Amino acid sequence: MFGDIGGLEVVTIVVMAIVIFGPDKLPKLIQDTMGFIRKIRSFADSAKEDIRSELGPEFQNFDFEDLNPKTFVRKQLLGNGDDPLGLKDLKDSVDLKSALNGDPAPTPTASVDFSKSVSPGPALAVGERPPFDPDAT
């Protein structure tokens, strides 16, 4: 969340807080803010436990971070366990880091012949429009 705040920004915020609130009020303000954060955190934890208890024993391992779409997709694509879509072989065959670094691509472990699955059809004449498929759009 605060990964892109540098040291100079932190020093600037501290100096501005001292100037705005003064050195005598700043410790009380920090203490009040930390108490508020603790109350919010305990409220969220109790709400999570209430939801888990209401859902029943089959959802005791329910993780609320899975509700984040990025986490859900990452877990489904890269997760351990079931691989109903067969994406593990695809993930293992593609090395994105080496591709971005310009390293040569590894040789594929399994060859797939796509020529059998796609029939190109007759060649089009010069100026002829390709056929329109209303179901494809």
N, CA, C and O of each residue as an XYZ file, in Angstrom:
548
protein
N       0.822     -1.189      0.000
C       0.000      0.000      0.000
C       0.869      1.257      0.000
O       0.619      2.191     -0.761
N       1.878      1.273      0.848
C       2.747      2.436      0.920
C       4.123      2.126      0.345
O       5.121      2.703      0.776
N       4.183      1.221     -0.622
C       5.451      0.791     -1.177
C       6.165      1.849     -1.989
O       7.384      1.783     -2.149
N       5.433      2.825     -2.505
C       6.074      3.820     -3.354
C       6.333      5.133     -2.621
O       6.577      6.154     -3.265
N       6.284      5.130     -1.287
C       6.628      6.317     -0.511
C       8.081      6.187     -0.093
O       8.471      5.207      0.543
N       8.870      7.170     -0.450
C      10.296      7.139     -0.144
C      10.612      7.822      1.173
O       9.724      8.320      1.866
N      11.880      7.836      1.501
C      12.331      8.432      2.756
C      12.092      9.926      2.821
O      11.743     10.457      3.875
N      12.276     10.602      1.708
C      12.070     12.053      1.691
C      10.601     12.398      1.939
O      10.302     13.379      2.619
N       9.693     11.606      1.399
C       8.263     11.854      1.624
C       7.897     11.635      3.088
O       7.103     12.393      3.644
N       8.468     10.601      3.722
C       8.185     10.329      5.128
C       8.692     11.473      5.999
O       7.999     11.916      6.915
N       9.890     11.946      5.716
C      10.444     13.069      6.479
C       9.579     14.309      6.288
O       9.336     15.047      7.243
N       9.115     14.544      5.069
C       8.245     15.690      4.800
C       6.940     15.591      5.577
O       6.482     16.591      6.130
N       6.339     14.428      5.632
C       5.084     14.241      6.372
C       5.302     14.453      7.864
O       4.468     15.069      8.529
N       6.418     13.947      8.402
C       6.712     14.132      9.826
C       6.915     15.603     10.146
O       6.383     16.094     11.141
N       7.670     16.312      9.325
C       7.901     17.743      9.554
C       6.587     18.514      9.461
O       6.339     19.402     10.277
N       5.744     18.193      8.481
C       4.459     18.883      8.355
C       3.566     18.598      9.564
O       2.867     19.493     10.038
N       3.583     17.358     10.068
C       2.774     17.028     11.246
C       3.248     17.807     12.461
O       2.433     18.282     13.251
N       4.561     17.944     12.617
C       5.083     18.716     13.755
C       4.705     20.178     13.630
O       4.365     20.812     14.629
N       4.757     20.727     12.422
C       4.414     22.140     12.209
C       2.918     22.362     12.414
O       2.525     23.346     13.041
N       2.081     21.469     11.898
C       0.624     21.670     11.975
C       0.101     21.429     13.386
O      -0.638     22.253     13.923
N       0.480     20.304     13.988
C      -0.089     19.947     15.285
C       0.771     20.384     16.457
O       0.271     20.469     17.579
N       2.013     20.657     16.239
C       2.900     21.068     17.323
C       3.483     19.873     18.044
O       2.875     18.803     18.077
N       4.667     20.050     18.627
C       5.328     18.928     19.292
C       4.620     18.475     20.569
O       4.824     17.343     21.007
N       3.809     19.312     21.164
C       3.128     18.910     22.400
C       1.863     18.095     22.126
O       1.517     17.235     22.936
N       1.166     18.331     21.022
C      -0.060     17.589     20.699
C       0.198     16.340     19.850
O      -0.655     15.454     19.784
N       1.341     16.262     19.215
C       1.624     15.159     18.297
C       1.641     13.783     18.979
O       1.056     12.853     18.424
N       2.274     13.596     20.146
C       2.232     12.266     20.774
C       0.806     11.810     21.116
O       0.481     10.634     20.952
N      -0.042     12.726     21.586
C      -1.431     12.375     21.888
C      -2.188     12.006     20.616
O      -3.000     11.081     20.621
N      -1.928     12.718     19.543
C      -2.576     12.420     18.262
C      -2.159     11.042     17.745
O      -2.998     10.285     17.255
N      -0.874     10.713     17.851
C      -0.403      9.403     17.417
C      -1.024      8.307     18.269
O      -1.426      7.267     17.747
N      -1.105      8.530     19.574
C      -1.700      7.550     20.480
C      -3.179      7.332     20.160
O      -3.642      6.191     20.150
N      -3.917      8.393     19.903
C      -5.332      8.270     19.544
C      -5.514      7.539     18.212
O      -6.417      6.717     18.059
N      -4.648      7.851     17.262
C      -4.728      7.198     15.949
C      -4.447      5.706     16.073
O      -5.156      4.901     15.470
N      -3.445      5.321     16.828
C      -3.127      3.902     17.016
C      -4.263      3.176     17.746
O      -4.566      2.028     17.423
N      -4.890      3.833     18.725
C      -6.042      3.227     19.411
C      -7.201      3.007     18.455
O      -7.874      1.978     18.510
N      -7.432      3.977     17.579
C      -8.505      3.851     16.588
C      -8.221      2.693     15.627
O      -9.124      1.925     15.297
N      -6.978      2.569     15.181
C      -6.611      1.476     14.273
C      -6.787      0.127     14.962
O      -7.253     -0.827     14.340
N      -6.417      0.037     16.251
C      -6.602     -1.221     16.989
C      -8.078     -1.580     17.105
O      -8.438     -2.749     16.968
N      -8.939     -0.591     17.356
C     -10.376     -0.854     17.456
C     -10.946     -1.332     16.125
O     -11.742     -2.270     16.091
N     -10.547     -0.701     15.043
C     -11.012     -1.105     13.714
C     -10.538     -2.524     13.399
O     -11.305     -3.326     12.867
N      -9.289     -2.838     13.720
C      -8.747     -4.168     13.460
C      -9.484     -5.231     14.280
O      -9.801     -6.299     13.757
N      -9.759     -4.951     15.556
C     -10.482     -5.925     16.378
C     -11.921     -6.080     15.893
O     -12.467     -7.183     15.925
N     -12.541     -4.988     15.443
C     -13.890     -5.064     14.891
C     -13.917     -5.934     13.636
O     -14.823     -6.750     13.466
N     -12.929     -5.763     12.759
C     -12.863     -6.561     11.528
C     -12.619     -8.037     11.851
O     -13.225     -8.912     11.231
N     -11.734     -8.322     12.819
C     -11.472     -9.709     13.194
C     -12.714    -10.374     13.781
O     -13.000    -11.532     13.480
N     -13.449     -9.646     14.614
C     -14.664    -10.230     15.191
C     -15.734    -10.430     14.117
O     -16.490    -11.399     14.171
N     -15.801     -9.530     13.151
C     -16.761     -9.704     12.053
C     -16.405    -10.924     11.213
O     -17.297    -11.660     10.791
N     -15.124    -11.148     10.964
C     -14.697    -12.335     10.222
C     -15.061    -13.607     10.965
O     -15.551    -14.565     10.368
N     -14.821    -13.613     12.268
C     -15.152    -14.797     13.064
C     -16.661    -15.034     13.099
O     -17.105    -16.182     13.058
N     -17.452    -13.968     13.173
C     -18.918    -14.114     13.142
C     -19.375    -14.709     11.814
O     -20.244    -15.580     11.787
N     -18.796    -14.244     10.725
C     -19.169    -14.765      9.402
C     -18.774    -16.227      9.284
O     -19.549    -17.036      8.775
N     -17.585    -16.577      9.745
C     -17.153    -17.979      9.690
C     -18.061    -18.873     10.532
O     -18.390    -19.985     10.119
N     -18.466    -18.395     11.707
C     -19.327    -19.221     12.558
C     -20.729    -19.349     11.966
O     -21.374    -20.385     12.130
N     -21.204    -18.320     11.287
C     -22.530    -18.381     10.660
C     -22.543    -19.261      9.419
O     -23.560    -19.888      9.121
N     -21.427    -19.319      8.688
C     -21.370    -20.129      7.480
C     -21.353    -21.618      7.785
O     -21.819    -22.423      6.977
N     -20.831    -21.984      8.920
C     -20.826    -23.390      9.299
C     -19.439    -23.991      9.257
O     -18.472    -23.328      8.881
N     -19.346    -25.279      9.653
C     -18.025    -25.913      9.765
C     -17.321    -26.144      8.428
O     -16.095    -26.245      8.394
N     -18.066    -26.230      7.331
C     -17.406    -26.474      6.047
C     -16.657    -25.253      5.531
O     -15.860    -25.368      4.600
N     -16.900    -24.080      6.123
C     -16.219    -22.855      5.691
C     -15.257    -22.334      6.752
O     -14.954    -21.141      6.762
N     -14.774    -23.182      7.633
C     -13.851    -22.734      8.678
C     -12.509    -22.298      8.098
O     -11.834    -21.447      8.677
N     -12.119    -22.869      6.967
C     -10.852    -22.503      6.332
C     -11.035    -21.421      5.279
O     -10.120    -21.165      4.496
N     -12.191    -20.787      5.245
C     -12.478    -19.735      4.275
C     -11.536    -18.563      4.504
O     -11.393    -18.083      5.629
N     -10.900    -18.110      3.441
C      -9.951    -17.013      3.522
C     -10.562    -15.802      2.819
O     -10.893    -15.874      1.635
N     -10.710    -14.702      3.533
C     -11.364    -13.521      2.968
C     -10.528    -12.855      1.886
O     -11.064    -12.104      1.071
N      -9.237    -13.114      1.862
C      -8.396    -12.557      0.809
C      -8.709    -13.187     -0.539
O      -8.365    -12.629     -1.580
N      -9.367    -14.359     -0.529
C      -9.751    -15.002     -1.788
C     -10.846    -14.225     -2.514
O     -11.089    -14.467     -3.697
N     -11.505    -13.304     -1.831
C     -12.546    -12.502     -2.468
C     -11.966    -11.431     -3.385
O     -12.676    -10.881     -4.226
N     -10.684    -11.137     -3.226
C     -10.013    -10.201     -4.118
C      -9.872    -10.870     -5.483
O      -9.327    -11.971     -5.556
N     -10.339    -10.253     -6.561
C     -10.285    -10.902     -7.876
C      -8.880    -11.300     -8.308
O      -8.706    -12.361     -8.908
N      -7.878    -10.482     -8.021
C      -6.512    -10.829     -8.408
C      -6.044    -12.085     -7.679
O      -5.427    -12.965     -8.279
N      -6.341    -12.164     -6.384
C      -5.946    -13.331     -5.610
C      -6.682    -14.564     -6.091
O      -6.100    -15.645     -6.178
N      -7.963    -14.407     -6.407
C      -8.763    -15.536     -6.872
C      -8.208    -16.089     -8.180
O      -8.044    -17.301     -8.322
N      -7.920    -15.217     -9.125
C      -7.407    -15.657    -10.425
C      -6.029    -16.286    -10.253
O      -5.748    -17.326    -10.849
N      -5.160    -15.665     -9.441
C      -3.829    -16.212     -9.216
C      -3.923    -17.598     -8.588
O      -3.190    -18.509     -8.972
N      -4.818    -17.756     -7.629
C      -4.964    -19.050     -6.967
C      -5.507    -20.100     -7.928
O      -5.102    -21.262     -7.869
N      -6.412    -19.705     -8.806
C      -6.987    -20.659     -9.741
C      -5.988    -21.054    -10.828
O      -5.942    -22.213    -11.240
N      -5.197    -20.101    -11.286
C      -4.249    -20.399    -12.351
C      -2.963    -21.044    -11.846
O      -2.414    -21.937    -12.491
N      -2.493    -20.592    -10.705
C      -1.206    -21.064    -10.214
C      -1.330    -21.916     -8.968
O      -0.323    -22.331     -8.395
N      -2.559    -22.182     -8.542
C      -2.780    -22.897     -7.296
C      -2.298    -24.324     -7.334
O      -2.080    -24.904     -8.398
N      -2.135    -24.877     -6.144
C      -1.765    -26.277     -6.046
C      -3.046    -27.104     -5.995
O      -4.116    -26.572     -5.701
N      -2.945    -28.364     -6.271
C      -4.114    -29.232     -6.214
C      -4.663    -29.495     -7.602
O      -3.915    -29.819     -8.524
N      -5.957    -29.355     -7.747
C      -6.628    -29.685     -9.001
C      -6.169    -28.768    -10.127
O      -5.870    -27.592     -9.921
N      -6.123    -29.339    -11.311
C      -5.797    -28.579    -12.509
C      -6.763    -29.014    -13.605
O      -6.355    -29.682    -14.555
N      -8.059    -28.639    -13.486
C      -9.038    -29.140    -14.439
C      -8.832    -28.622    -15.853
O      -9.238    -29.280    -16.811
N      -8.211    -27.462    -16.007
C      -8.030    -26.886    -17.338
C      -6.707    -27.286    -17.974
O      -6.462    -26.966    -19.138
N      -5.860    -27.971    -17.240
C      -4.567    -28.367    -17.786
C      -3.616    -27.205    -17.948
O      -2.787    -27.213    -18.858
N      -3.712    -26.204    -17.085
C      -2.874    -25.021    -17.209
C      -1.492    -25.213    -16.603
O      -0.596    -24.405    -16.846
N      -1.306    -26.265    -15.821
C      -0.001    -26.503    -15.215
C       1.058    -26.734    -16.286
O       2.172    -26.220    -16.179
N       0.715    -27.510    -17.323
C       1.680    -27.746    -18.402
C       2.011    -26.448    -19.130
O       3.163    -26.214    -19.497
N       1.009    -25.608    -19.338
C       1.237    -24.325    -19.999
C       2.115    -23.427    -19.137
O       3.038    -22.786    -19.640
N       1.828    -23.381    -17.841
C       2.609    -22.551    -16.926
C       4.055    -23.024    -16.877
O       4.977    -22.208    -16.834
N       4.258    -24.345    -16.883
C       5.607    -24.880    -16.824
C       6.379    -24.637    -18.118
O       7.602    -24.501    -18.091
N       5.679    -24.581    -19.248
C       6.371    -24.420    -20.525
C       6.708    -22.971    -20.843
O       7.582    -22.726    -21.674
N       6.049    -22.002    -20.215
C       6.281    -20.587    -20.499
C       7.047    -19.969    -19.334
O       6.603    -20.022    -18.187
N       8.186    -19.390    -19.641
C       8.982    -18.688    -18.650
C       8.980    -17.214    -19.028
O       9.753    -16.784    -19.884
N       8.105    -16.443    -18.384
C       7.909    -15.046    -18.747
C       9.149    -14.208    -18.466
O       9.475    -13.310    -19.242
N       9.842    -14.489    -17.371
C      11.029    -13.700    -17.046
C      12.100    -13.838    -18.117
O      12.692    -12.843    -18.535
N      12.353    -15.056    -18.560
C      13.392    -15.224    -19.580
C      12.942    -14.646    -20.916
O      13.769    -14.161    -21.687
N      11.638    -14.692    -21.199
C      11.147    -14.111    -22.445
C      11.302    -12.596    -22.439
O      11.635    -12.001    -23.464
N      11.062    -11.967    -21.283
C      11.209    -10.517    -21.202
C      12.666    -10.085    -21.211
O      12.982     -8.977    -21.644
N      13.556    -10.948    -20.739
C      14.979    -10.625    -20.732
C      15.637    -10.860    -22.078
O      16.798    -10.498    -22.272
N      14.916    -11.457    -23.006
C      15.455    -11.702    -24.325
C      16.196    -13.009    -24.447
O      16.886    -13.238    -25.441
N      16.070    -13.877    -23.454
C      16.708    -15.188    -23.527
C      15.991    -16.032    -24.577
O      14.803    -15.833    -24.830
N      16.702    -16.963    -25.182
C      16.039    -17.818    -26.180
C      14.967    -18.680    -25.518
O      15.106    -19.106    -24.372
N      13.916    -18.920    -26.257
C      12.800    -19.706    -25.733
C      13.215    -21.161    -25.585
O      13.940    -21.689    -26.429
N      12.757    -21.821    -24.508
C      13.083    -23.236    -24.352
C      12.329    -24.067    -25.380
O      11.283    -23.662    -25.888
N      12.876    -25.217    -25.669
C      12.210    -26.100    -26.620
C      10.964    -26.674    -25.972
O      10.997    -27.052    -24.800
N       9.867    -26.748    -26.711
C       8.632    -27.262    -26.116
C       8.774    -28.735    -25.764
O       9.455    -29.497    -26.450
N       8.101    -29.122    -24.653
C       8.177    -30.505    -24.208
C       7.187    -31.379    -24.954
O       7.440    -32.568    -25.150
N       6.083    -30.821    -25.368
C       5.088    -31.589    -26.114
C       4.722    -30.794    -27.358
O       4.540    -29.578    -27.293
N       4.615    -31.477    -28.483
C       4.258    -30.780    -29.706
C       2.756    -30.897    -29.937
O       2.157    -31.954    -29.744
N       2.174    -29.794    -30.350
C       0.744    -29.750    -30.631
C       0.572    -29.393    -32.092
O       1.149    -28.414    -32.568
N      -0.214    -30.175    -32.804
C      -0.462    -29.936    -34.217
C      -1.807    -29.241    -34.362
O      -2.858    -29.874    -34.270
N      -1.761    -27.917    -34.592
C      -2.985    -27.143    -34.719
C      -3.569    -27.214    -36.123
O      -4.696    -26.767    -36.334
N      -2.854    -27.751    -37.067
C      -3.346    -27.780    -38.439
C      -4.562    -28.685    -38.584
O      -5.375    -28.479    -39.486
N      -4.702    -29.670    -37.729
C      -5.842    -30.572    -37.819
C      -7.115    -29.948    -37.266
O      -8.213    -30.305    -37.692
N      -6.981    -29.016    -36.319
C      -8.159    -28.464    -35.675
C      -8.760    -27.274    -36.435
O      -9.927    -26.946    -36.222
N      -7.993    -26.626    -37.312
C      -8.474    -25.444    -38.023
C      -8.407    -25.720    -39.525
O      -7.356    -26.058    -40.069
N      -9.547    -25.568    -40.170
C      -9.547    -25.708    -41.626
C      -9.661    -24.324    -42.241
O     -10.642    -23.624    -41.989
N      -8.687    -23.910    -43.039
C      -8.682    -22.552    -43.547
C      -9.780    -22.281    -44.565
O     -10.158    -21.123    -44.744
N     -10.300    -23.279    -45.226
C     -11.337    -23.052    -46.228
C     -10.727    -22.624    -47.547
O      -9.505    -22.560    -47.681
N     -11.573    -22.330    -48.517
C     -11.039    -21.935    -49.830
C     -10.405    -20.548    -49.763
O     -10.803    -19.705    -48.958
N      -9.425    -20.331    -50.614
C      -8.748    -19.041    -50.663
C      -9.674    -17.999    -51.264
O     -10.488    -18.304    -52.135
N      -9.543    -16.760    -50.789
C     -10.366    -15.661    -51.280
C      -9.726    -15.054    -52.521
O      -8.503    -14.985    -52.638
N     -10.564    -14.621    -53.434
C     -10.074    -13.934    -54.625
C      -9.719    -12.501    -54.249
O     -10.113    -12.013    -53.190
N      -8.985    -11.841    -55.107
C      -8.586    -10.470    -54.853
C      -9.832     -9.595    -54.810
O     -10.637     -9.618    -55.741
N      -9.999     -8.818    -53.733
C     -11.135     -7.926    -53.593
C     -12.365     -8.596    -52.992
O     -13.351     -7.915    -52.711
N     -12.335     -9.887    -52.792
C     -13.485    -10.599    -52.233
C     -13.496    -10.415    -50.707
O     -12.461    -10.489    -50.045
N     -14.694    -10.176    -50.177
C     -14.843     -9.984    -48.725
C     -14.920    -11.343    -48.033
O     -15.520    -12.278    -48.563
N     -14.317    -11.453    -46.858
C     -14.419    -12.722    -46.135
C     -15.844    -12.927    -45.640
O     -16.581    -11.956    -45.466
N     -16.242    -14.168    -45.413
C     -17.602    -14.417    -44.945
C     -17.813    -13.835    -43.551
O     -16.900    -13.790    -42.727
N     -19.045    -13.390    -43.316
C     -19.411    -12.774    -42.039
C     -20.126    -13.797    -41.177
O     -21.062    -14.457    -41.629
N     -19.689    -13.924    -39.951
C     -20.309    -14.850    -38.996
C     -20.944    -14.043    -37.884
O     -20.223    -13.550    -37.016
N     -22.271    -13.881    -37.868
C     -22.906    -13.053    -36.840
C     -22.793    -13.660    -35.442
O     -22.892    -12.933    -34.453
N     -22.589    -14.972    -35.336
C     -22.468    -15.592    -34.027
C     -21.089    -15.356    -33.397
O     -20.919    -15.510    -32.187
N     -20.120    -14.985    -34.217
C     -18.757    -14.788    -33.697
C     -18.582    -13.434    -33.054
O     -17.604    -13.227    -32.335
N     -19.485    -12.508    -33.281
C     -19.312    -11.178    -32.726
C     -20.214    -10.926    -31.582
O     -20.187     -9.840    -31.002
